[in-house]
Amino acid sequence: MARYTGAVCRLCRREGMKLYLKGDRCYSDKCAFTTKQYAPGQHGQGNARRKVSEYGMQLREKQKVKRIYGVEENQFRIYYDKASRQNGVTGENLLRLLERRLDNVVYRLGMASSRVDARQLVRHGHFTVNGRKVNIPSFLVKEGQVITVKEASRKSPKFAAIAEAIAHRNAPQWLDLDKANLVGKVVAMPSREDIDLPINEQLIVELYSR
């Protein structure tokens, strides 16, 4: 499956909720979902009255989570298979794996306006993990690891703006953030309570268990 390159606001409308794919714009009056809270396409408004099957609800939940984290189909399946082999609840394991992605951690720390923005910054090599440059968005962070903006990158206008905006943001409990130096640390593994997204992961487990 190729990465989606179309209008991301259509994805929010398709899932019937804000996925915050455009960062701060999604909190403003310019957000398209504010005025068009129905599915895109010629029959979008009519589809809102259609009864959704059990399979349809499971599929939509999977698509929603994939779009929130920016993960492709094959990669998502790999995450699910890995989660199913771990001890504990499979659905919660899946969300923890997705939360540990480096692009998501950068976003959660407030060092990017959206996960899409974070993914691009990671790919361009602006971050180090424990002092080593990592440009793979899917890199899974571990407890105790330190995420730092490269010294050369801090001087750019992009990160100057991030340093100013980050003062008004708070990182989740499993992450520690040094706002002055743009340094984040993984102090614990994320728990289900740390993932404040409207996700019913059990539907995804049911879908893959068919």
N, C-alpha and C positions, 0 to 999 in steps of 0.2 A: 504494500500500500504506500503510495507516494504521499509526501507531506502536503497537507492542505495549504493552499496559497490564495484562497479566495477571501471574500469579506468575512472577517471573524464575527461580526455582529449577527450574521445569519446563523452561526452556530449557537449563540445564546438563544435566539428566537426558536431554533429547532428544538432545543432542550427545555424551553419554557422557563428559563431562569438566567440570571446574570452569571456568567462564568468568569468575569473580570479578566478577559483576555487582552484588554487594552489598558490595563492599569488604572491610573488616575482618571482617565476619560470616562471610565465606567461609573464613576461616582458623581459625574457632572450631568447637567441637563442635556448635554450633547449626545449622551448614550442613546443609540437607536432603539434599544429594548424598552426604553421609557415610553416611547410613543407607539411601538409596534410589538405588543406582547402576544404575538401569534406566530405560527410557523411560517417560514418564507415560502415563496412560490405562489402560483396562481390559485391553488386551493388551500392555502394556508389557514385562512379563517374558518373554512368549513371543516378542516381536519380537527379543530379544537373540540368539535362536538362528537367526534367519533369515539366509540368505546375501544380502549386499548386492551389487547389480550395480555395474558400473563407473560407470554414470551416477549411481547412487545415492550412491556415494562422492564423486563430483565435486560433486553437489548439496549433500550434507551439509557438505562443506568450505566451500563458498560461504556456506551458512547460518550456519556457525560463525563465520566471519570477520565477517559482517554483524552478528551478535549481539554479538560481542566489542566492536566499535567503535560499535555503536548506529546503524548506517546502514540506510536504507530501500532497497528494491529498485531504484527508478529512480536514486537517487543513487549506489548501488554500481555500476550499469552505466556511469554517467557517469565515475566514477573509473577503471573498467576501460578505457573507450575512450580516456581521456586517457593512461593508462599505456601503452597499446599504441602510441600515437603518439610516445612519448618514446624516446630512444636507450637501449639496454641491454635487460635481461631484463624482459619485461612483468610477470611475477608479482612480482618484487622492486620494480619501479616502483610497482605497485599498493599494496604494503604500505608503502612510503615515503610515498605520498600520504596514506594513512590515519593514519600516525604523525604527520604534520605538522598534522593537525586541531588547532585550538586547544583543544578539550575534552580531547583525548588528551594534549596537551602539559601542560595544567594537572594532569591526573592523574599523568602521568609525573614531574612535578616534586614530587609529594606534596602539592599544594595542595587535593586533594580525595580522599575515601576510595574513590571509584570513578569510572568514566567517566560513569555516570548522574549522580552528584553533581556532577562537573565540568561537565557539559552544563548543568545547572540554574544553577550559579553563573555561568557565562558568560552565559547568557540574561538573568540578572538584573543584568548590567552591573557585576560586581565586579572586572573586570580591564581593564587597558589594555595596548596593544601599541605600543611606542615612544611612550608618553605619550597615545595616543588610545584612548578607550573603544571596545571591540569586544564586541558581544553576539551574535555569530554563531558557534555552536559549530564549524561547518565551515570557518571561516576558516583558510587554510593559512599557517602561519608560514614565514618565510624565515631564512636564515642571517644572524646579526647582530641580529635583532630581540629586544627585551627585553619580557618579560611581567611585569607588576607588579600587585599587589593594590592597588586604590584606597585612598587614605588614609582615607576615611570608612569603608570596609568593614573595615579592620584593627581598628577599635575594637569590632566586634561580637563576641558570644560565640562565634559560629561560627568566625571566623578566629583568635580567641584559642586555641581548641582545636586548630586546624590548626597554628598556630605552635608549640604544645607537642608535637604528634605528629610534626611534620616533622623534629624534631631526630634522630629515630631512622630516618630514611629517606634513601636515596641516589638521586640522579638518574642516568639513563643518561649515557654518555660524551658524547653529542652535545648535552647540555644542561648548563648551569652554574647552580647554585642558591646564592643568598645567603639562607641560612636565617634569619638575624637580621632581615632586612628584607622577606622574602617576595618576592624578585625573582628571576626566572629569565631566562636568556639562551640563545638558540639559537647555539651555537658552531660547529656543523657540521650538515650534512644527515644524517639517520639512515641507517646502512648496514644491510644484511640481518642482520649479526651483532648489531646493537643490538636487534633485535626478538626477544626471548626467549619467543616464544609457539609452541606446538606446531601450526604451520600448514604445510600442504603446498600452497603457492601454485600449483604446477604443475597440480594437479587443477582449480583454478579456471580457469586458462588453457585447459586441455583442454575444460572445459565450455562456455566461450564460443566455442571454435573449432569446435564441432560444426556 
